[in-house]
Amino acid sequence: MQPIDFWFSIGSTYTYLSVMRLPEVVRLTGQPFRWRPFDVRRVMLEQNNIPFRDKPVKLAYMWRDLDRRAAARGLAPSIPAPYPLANLTFANEVALLGMREGWGEAYVTETYRRWFERGEAAGDTANLSGALLAIGQDPERVRRAASRSEIAQALATETDTARDLGVFGSPSFVVAGEVVWGDDRLEDALDWARVGAIRHLAGEAH
Amino acid sequence: MQPIDFWFSIGSTYTYLSVMRLPEVVRLTGQPFRWRPFDVRRVMLEQNNIPFRDKPVKLAYMWRDLDRRAAARGLAPSIPAPYPLANLTFANEVALLGMREGWGEAYVTETYRRWFERGEAAGDTANLSGALLAIGQDPERVRRAASRSEIAQALATETDTARDLGVFGSPSFVVAGEVVWGDDRLEDALDWARVGAIRHLAGEAH
């Protein structure tokens, strides 16, 4: 089965929903995903795409929508979580290092859990150290390794790749050249990976 | 069953998907909807919420996403449709008049069909006259009746009501004080009308 590229940035709120359900999606479907951290903030600033800043009504709606859908999935986040994140770039650099070393998915999941369920901002010391310890990684070693300029460059290169594919938001799922954006489009991506078209809407609750 | 308020503006692209499926949703669920045209453009400008202007990547994605989902519902729009609309205010004034007189849903459906499937911009003379004739209304009479200042005032009042409810985009569905935004949230609204929570995500295609 061709993999789906899961492009994401720690710092995106709706990405919480995808991070929390991807393992179960994989278990139920067998669909492989490649987790690819990138810097969505840079792409959004380049494209003048600022969805929430100075838009309190839309921001309040985002939290309410996310909270309702999290509850529907059995999650119990503490809403609103700290937002926006001060140290999201480093959080994503750690994620990129973790993907190389094999503990990236565990770290991203744990850092989102602490961000949304304990109110610890991802990328900050408390979250970072706690998440790394929880998954059996040495925070000091990881902090040094993720601070290398080569990691920053690799994240920038991945960000260029995402942008060149047409990715402009997180989470995005890319398969066979098709970009779908949003946790609410994950099922579209699953269908696209299988048959190159969207099928599941015919089974909606209407 | 408590009705769901379907707040919409002709001029919104994703509203095409909802307009085209609402009759079938009603048939299958028995859920009543109140169709309430408003001027989403004014609310968006007031809130500095400009999703597509000067954002070509996001605009191109919107059309692709809409086209894929339309196909999944058996629709065959000609994408991109003319956008943005020059005469959307009048299109919505006609819709408001039509809701009062009982032919509003038929007009909105027909005007969207012509806009998306024939490339006739909604609100322009060809679309307006063609849609009204197709549903058995006299275009000249409607044009005069919808041009009264009282209709413009009524649309402004409805727009204030929508904004005060927290509506900031089209389509939005409001039930029991809950606002959900987007055709992709219609199932959330159906669940909320029934049980005050979202249930259908448990049945997703994953």
Interface residues (C-beta under 8 A of the other chain):
Chain A: R21 E24 V25 L28 T29 Q47 N48 N49 D54 K55 V57 K58 A60 Y61 R64 D65 R68 R69 A71 A72 R73 G166 F168 E178 V179 V180 W181 D184 R185 L186 E187 D188 L190 D191 A197 I198 R199 H200 L201 A202 G203 E204 A205 H206
Chain B: R21 E24 V25 L28 T29 Q47 N48 N49 D54 K55 V57 K58 A60 Y61 R64 D65 R68 R69 A71 A72 R73 G166 F168 E178 V179 V180 W181 D184 R185 L186 E187 D188 L190 D191 A197 I198 R199 H200 L201 A202 G203 E204 A205 H206
